[in-house]
Amino acid sequence: MKLKKNRKYNYKPQYYKGDSNPYELKHKFDEHRSTVNPAKGIKGKWNAALDDYQNNRDNKVNKRVLIIIGVLVFLFLLVIGFDLSIFFSKS
């Protein structure tokens, strides 16, 4: 008994004159990202993201991230009912 081999389907459009495959799914900015393909696993992705963050520092983004984190922490403290009066001086 011989097993059948899978046939390979190679479709090429009749009027397409390009070099690459027109049906290849690719993100718009894959050439510019360093965290898309090479890292495998959670630890590899985390290390690649940290490396990308450290090499491409932008002060405006850092300030924006700190403001967002501060607002989220403040909202969290309000939701859990933390007494914020300890941060203000009593006269």
C-alpha positions as CSV (number, residue, x, y, z in Angstrom):
1,M,0.0,0.0,0.0
2,K,1.4,3.3,-1.0
3,L,0.2,6.5,0.6
4,K,-0.8,9.4,-1.7
5,K,1.4,12.4,-1.6
6,N,-0.2,15.8,-1.1
7,R,-0.4,17.9,-4.2
8,K,1.0,21.3,-4.0
9,Y,-1.2,24.1,-5.3
10,N,0.7,26.9,-6.9
11,Y,-1.6,29.5,-8.2
12,K,-0.2,32.5,-10.1
13,P,-2.6,35.1,-11.3
14,Q,-2.6,35.5,-15.1
15,Y,-2.0,39.2,-15.3
16,Y,0.1,39.8,-12.2
17,K,3.6,41.1,-13.0
18,G,5.0,41.6,-9.5
19,D,7.8,39.7,-7.7
20,S,6.1,38.9,-4.5
21,N,3.0,36.9,-3.8
22,P,-0.1,39.2,-4.1
23,Y,-2.0,37.0,-1.6
24,E,0.6,37.1,1.2
25,L,-0.8,38.5,4.4
26,K,1.6,41.1,5.8
27,H,1.2,43.9,8.3
28,K,1.7,47.4,7.1
29,F,4.7,48.2,9.4
30,D,6.4,44.8,9.7
31,E,9.6,46.1,8.2
32,H,9.9,48.7,11.0
33,R,9.1,46.5,14.0
34,S,11.7,44.5,15.9
35,T,9.2,42.7,18.1
36,V,7.1,40.9,15.4
37,N,8.7,37.7,14.3
38,P,12.1,36.9,15.9
39,A,11.2,36.5,19.6
40,K,9.5,33.3,20.7
41,G,7.7,32.7,24.0
42,I,6.7,35.2,26.6
43,K,10.2,35.8,27.9
44,G,11.6,36.5,24.4
45,K,8.8,38.9,23.5
46,W,9.2,40.7,26.8
47,N,13.0,41.0,26.3
48,A,12.6,42.2,22.7
49,A,10.0,44.8,23.8
50,L,12.3,46.1,26.6
51,D,15.2,46.3,24.2
52,D,13.1,48.2,21.7
53,Y,11.9,50.6,24.4
54,Q,15.5,51.3,25.7
55,N,16.9,51.8,22.2
56,N,14.1,54.1,21.0
57,R,13.5,56.5,23.8
58,D,11.1,59.3,23.3
59,N,10.5,61.8,26.2
60,K,7.0,62.8,25.1
61,V,5.9,59.2,25.1
62,N,7.5,58.6,28.5
63,K,5.7,61.6,30.0
64,R,2.4,60.4,28.5
65,V,2.9,56.9,29.9
66,L,3.6,58.3,33.4
67,I,0.5,60.5,33.3
68,I,-1.7,57.6,32.2
69,I,-0.2,55.4,35.0
70,G,-0.8,58.2,37.6
71,V,-4.4,58.7,36.5
72,L,-5.1,54.9,36.6
73,V,-3.5,54.6,40.1
74,F,-5.6,57.5,41.3
75,L,-8.8,56.0,39.9
76,F,-7.9,52.6,41.4
77,L,-7.4,54.2,44.9
78,L,-10.8,56.0,44.5
79,V,-12.6,52.8,43.6
80,I,-11.2,50.8,46.5
81,G,-12.1,53.6,48.9
82,F,-8.5,54.5,50.0
83,D,-8.4,57.6,52.2
84,L,-6.5,60.2,50.2
85,S,-6.5,62.7,53.1
86,I,-3.2,61.2,54.4
87,F,-1.4,62.9,51.5
88,F,-2.6,66.4,52.5
89,S,-1.4,68.4,55.6
90,K,-3.8,69.1,58.4
91,S,-3.7,72.8,59.5
